[in-house]
Amino acid sequence: MHILISGGAGFIGSNLAEYHLNKGDQVHVVDDLSTGSRANVIPFEDNPSYRFDEADVLTWPGLKESAAWSDRIYHLAAVVGVFKVLAEPIKTLATNVAACERVLRAAHSGRWNPQIVLASTSEVYGTGVHCRVGETIACRDIDPDSIPPFQEDMEPLVGSSAISRWNYSISKLTDEAFGVSYAKVHRMKVIVTRFFNTVGPRQTGRYGMVVPRFVRQAVAGEPLTVYGDGAQRRCFCDVRDTVSALDALATGGSGWGQIVNVGHDQEVSILGLAELVKKLASSSSPIIFIPRHEAYSEDFQETVRRRPDLERFNRLAGGFQYRWNLERTLLDLIARERQKQPVPSQGGTNGH
Ligand code: UDP
């Protein structure tokens, strides 16, 4: 198969490129390396089935030609990560919305009616509760059990556009509407996938993601920084499961025009995650609690519980089998982190 991956040098994109190269597919990656990195794709550069273009999808002259060559397009290029979204609110909106529409338009003008997998996010479910602008939601005020698993047909509860943090989900919700509309109007094979807290090799903690941060902190013997009281809950899905799930959804072929959650439903509190990382890394790092407004900004709104309803996913992906669970993923990430970091001279934190 001919596979085009926009944002293919990023965390999920590079895992997707690796997956398809291993399957024997031809893979064309386009990435402007703004959050993605060349280091993520260097291992593929000797592979004759791999091609890379450093370009912004918004202006890339090769897009039409590559879209016409593709059997399948994964559109992942976007401004991502809470820190980056807060720092670059305009770029988040402009890039995320316009690039997606340009990809859909290019695919529509191509010859093959390629399959298109659009990356969206569980962030479109917002906090799962109605709240007022300026209200910081503290976990102690809301019982996580009162928030149900997020199901695709729920009305989105995206936060206010007055708050920069929500620009990401506002942009992705717009992308979803574009995707569904192109599928309807032009009968295109578009599926919208909402990712829930994807983790795994090559994810960076630079833009805020909790798992790579805790793993690095535990291995380095630094304090694990829990934001808020740590009662907020998440479900983490290993990226190696995520990429084969995306392939299964597109190959299954019954989800065109639909929106589907992609993730795992093994749930953990953030404090529980910190304790698990510490234990698995045999780390003596302390766990410290940082108020959310110090970690992000005054207007930050926490999602107290985020868990996917996977009924639609299981139906469309045809009995998908996960190969990873949280413990296995963390052990793997801890081992990888140890290879990166020198062993501290005053031992005790590395557990070798
Ligand atoms: N978080 C944390 N410490 C960190 C980074 C993140 O406690 O060093 C928290 C964050 O506030 C959130 C959860 O971990 O409640 C997951 O954060 P992440 O940015 O990975 O994903 P998202 O907020 O999108 O679920």
Boltz pocket constraint, residues with backbone or C-beta under 6 A from the ligand:
constraints:
  - pocket:
      binder: B
      contacts: [[A, 82], [A, 197], [A, 207], [A, 208], [A, 209], [A, 210], [A, 211], [A, 213], [A, 214], [A, 225], [A, 226], [A, 227], [A, 228], [A, 232], [A, 234], [A, 270], [A, 302], [A, 303], [A, 306]]
      max_distance: 6.0
